Each structure stands twice: as structure tokens, then as C-alpha cells.
């Protein structure tokens, strides 16, 4: 299979519409349809069910979508890392660190200060991103190293070092009747009237089913919590930076969150190694 064919298939599988997929790819619809037919013949499997009104993934199609995304990520990662290695050889490249915006701020500041004090430190380009995005950036080569939060982020396939483990809190409007409680349980949070957990977009931009509001970033999230439209579960370290109109109540039975520094196992970057050493010394 060619990467072009995989990109064509992923576009159709995500859009579930040949016209929109062709527009997204910048090609005409007939050659896109022919390419998908050729791919199905070569694999000996029907990847899409087509009717006059709808397109749906088959079970083999769902498998190929998952594998094709991983394959395309790997190709993009190889391109990005090769270019960065070429720049590093001439002394022009720094190291790219991805971290979730608003999370582990104190830990991140200490890490950057500790690394900057190293005699062979290079420039650290910091990518602040939304929930779950730092893992994808590390996998597709946009980042050299990332701070991940277990169990919410997936660290499979990366080398990691643990930096901190902490408890969790639920964020509520400051004037909520439960805001003064010394602790809540997960079951109580799930039953809070009018305060559902928000929904974040998936990789393809779609939102999962549910009753919670759709959110795109932390600014929007905090505003929804303040207005009494949602609650949110966050690590204990988020408490010192909360707005005055928000309250944090400890969750007594929530799983702990472990922050790790993660990097690709095949990395040979001296800058990444130095950043990891600075992080683990702290």
C-alpha cells in the first residue's frame, strides 16, 4: 500500500462521505472512488458499505483506519525527526517539549530552570496543548519529549520516567452547596445535578456522545464550571492557580495521577537525554 492510498482511505473513513473527503484532499471525487475500489481489491476486503444515502465502515475498514492512522503518523514522524536531526547536526535545532496547558505548571517551570542551568543546554521550544494532544505530538514527531499524565494519557511505546504522583480534585463553582465539603466520592460527582463532565473532541474533531457540554480549551472549560454548567476532575496541583470563582474539592476515591516525562525509545538526542536527567534530578 502507498501512503497516498492510506491518506485517501482515512479521509473517506473520517468523513464518511466521498464528496467531503475529495474536497478535503483537494481532488475530484471519481479518482478518489477508483482509488478506494483498487485498495479493496488488493486487500480482498470490503472496507466501506456504500448506499445512495450513506457510507459506513465495515469491520475490516475499522481495522485499516486504526492501522493507517498509526502508519501515517509514523511516516510524518520520520520526516520531522530527520529534518530536526539535520538541523541539530549544524547546531540550529533545539528540543521540542509538549505539555498540557494549565497542568504541572510548577513542575514544568522547575524542569526548564534546571535544564537551562546545564552547561550543554540547548533551546527548549515549548508546545502547550489541549488534553491528550501532547501524546499525539510525541507520536507523530512534532515533539521530541512530552509530559504525560497517567492513566489519562497513553504511554505505551514510549520510554518514561516518573516525576510525581498526586491525588485528584473536582472543580465546582465557588458558590456551589458542595464547594465547602472536605471530600467527595466519584459516585457523588457523577450524580451532581446540572454539572455534567464536559466532552473533549476526539482526534478526528468529533465529540463523543453524552450530556456534558462540548469544550475545546481550558479557558472555555473554566468558564463553564464557573457558570454552573459543568464540573471537572483535575490533579491536586491545579488548585493553587484556580480562579476565585472556582472551588476544588478532594476526590476521596479517584485514582492518583502520575506525571511522567516520555520520549521515543529510539531517540539518540543528547538534548532529550539532558532534559530527562534534569527532570529526574528535581
N, C-alpha and C positions, 0 to 999 in steps of 0.2 A: 504494500500500500504506500502511496505517496502522501506527503504531508498536505498537499493541496486537496486530495480527496478527503482526508480526515477533517480539514477545515470546512469543506463543503458539507460533510455529513453533520458535524457539530452544529453548524449554523441552522440546518434544517431541523435537527433534533431539538434544539433550544427554542426555535421559533414555532415549530410545528405548523409551518406554512411555507410553501415553496416560494411564493411571491415575496414575502417579507425577507426570507433568507437570501434570495437573489439580490434584493435591494441592499441588504446589509453587506453582502460580499462585493457589490458593485459589478455584477454580471447579469446577463439575461437569464430568464427562467428556463428556457429549453435546454441549454448546455448543462445547467445545474441538475435538471431531472435526468438527463442522459448519464451524467457522472454518477449519480446515486444508483441508477439501474446497473451500470457496469460494476460498481462496487458490490452490489448484492449478488450479481452473477459470479464474480470472482470468489466471494466468500461462501457461496452456496447457501445463503440465508436471507430471508426477508427481514429487512431492518425496520421498515415503516409500513404501517397499514394505511392505505390511502382510500378515501371515498370522495365523492364530489363536494362534501362539506367539511371534511376534517382530515387531519394527519395525526397518527398516533404511533408511538414507539412500540415495537414488539419486544419480547424478552431478549432476543439476541441484539436488537438495536440498543436496548438499555445497557447491555454489557459493553458494546462498542463505544457508546457515548462516554462511559466511565473510563475505559481504557484510552480512548482517543484524546480526552482531555489531559490525561496523565502524559501521554506521548507528546502532545503539542507543548505542554509545559516543559517537558524535558528538552525538547528542541530549542525552545526560546531561552531556557536557562543556559544551555550550552553556548548559544550565540552571545548572550550577555556576559557570561563569565569569561569567554575567550577574549572579547573586546576589553573587559576590565583587566585581564591578565596582561594584555598587550600594553595597556596604559601603565600598569604597575611596573612593567619592565623598564619603562622610561621615566619612572618616578612621578607620573602625573596622576595616579589614581589613589584615592583614599579607600576607606572601608565603609560599606553601607549597612547601617543598623536600623532594623524595623522594630517599632514598638507601638503598642496600642495607646492612642491618645488618652490622657487622663488616668492611666494606670501606671503604678510603680514609679511615680514621678520622683520621689525622694531617692529610691534605689537607682534610677536611671541617672540622676544628677551625680550621685556618688561615683557611679561607674565611669561616667565621662570625665569627671575630675581626676579619678585615679589613673585612667589611661592617658590623659593629657600630660600627666607628670612623668610618664615613661620616656626615656631618652630617645627611643626609636619610634615614638608615636607618629601616626600619620593622621590626616584629616578624617574625621568621622562625619559622614553625611547621614543625618537622622531623618528617617521616614516615619512620621506619626500617622497612624492609620486607624481605621474603624475596627470593630470587633471581628476577629478571625482573619483579617486581611494580612497580618504580619506573617502568618504561616504560609499563605499563598505566595507572598512576595519572596519568601525564602526558597520555596519550591521552584518558582519559575525564574529565579536568578536576578530579580530586581534588588534583592538584599543579600548581603554576604553572611549576616548573622542577625538573630532576632531574639527578643524577649517573648516567651510563650507562657501561657497560664494554664496549668493542668488542673482539672481534667477538661477544661473547655476547649483548648487548642489541641490539635493532634501533633504529637512529636515523633510519631513513627517514621523511621527512615533518617532521622537526624541524630547527630551526637549532641548530648546535652550535659549541662552541669546545673545542679540545683542551687538557687540563690536564696530563696526564702519560702517558708510555708506559713500561711496565715488563715485566720477564720474569716467568715463572711458576715455581711450585714444586709438588711433590707432597707432601701431608701424609700421614705414616705414623705408626704407633705408635712411641713413643720407643725401645722395645726391639727393633724390627724389625731383622733382619740387614742390610738395605739403608739403615738410617737414617743411617749414617755415611758413605755414599758422597758424593763431591763432585759427582755429577751422574748423572741417569738420562735415558733416552730414552722417548718416548711408547709405543713398542712394548713396552718392558720393563714399563711401568706397566700396559698392557693385559693382560699375562700374569701379573701378580702373583697367586700362589695365595691364595685366601681373602680377597682385598682388592679386591672389585669397586668400581667407581664407583657412588655412590648414585643413586637416581631421585627427582627432584623432581616434584610434581604439576603437571599442565597447568592451563590456565585453567579448565576445567570440573571440576577436582578429581580427575580420573582420573590414574593413573600410567602412564607408558609401559612397554612390555614390556621385560624384562631380568632379569638375575640379581642386580643390586645391591639393597640394602635401600631401602625407602621412607623418605624423610625429609621433615620439614615445616619445620625451622628449623635454625639453626647450632648451637644447644646440643645438639640431638639428633645432628647430623652429627659434631661433635667427639667426642661420647661413643662413637659407633660406630667412629670411627677409633681412638680410644684403646683400645677393647676388641678391636681387630684384626678388625673385621667389614667395614671399608670403607677406601678411601683417597680422597683428594680433591685436585683440582687448583685452585690458588688463585694470585692475584697475589703477587709478592715482598713487597709492602708488608704482607701479613698476618703475616709472620714475627715481628716484634717483640712481637706481642700473643698469641702462641701459649701454650697451657698447657704445663706442664712434662712432661706425659705424651705430647706430640706432637712430631714432628720434621718439618722442612721440608727437602726435597732439591731442588736446582735441576733443572729440566727443560731439557735442552740443545737440544731441537728443537721446543719448544712455541711457538705463535705468541705474539707480545707482546700485552699487554693495554693498550689506550688508554682512559683515563678522560676523558670529555667532560662538559661541562655543556650541557644541552639544554633547549630551550623551544619552544613552538609558534611557527611563523613569523608568525602574525597577531597575536601578543601586542603590546600597546601599553602594558604595565605599566611604569611608571618604576621600581618596586621590583625587578622582574625585570631590567631593564637595569642597575640599580645592583649587583645581586648578580652578574651576569655580569662586569661591569667589575672588581669586587673579586676574583673568581675568576681572571681572566686576568692581573691585575697580580701575583698571587702566583707 
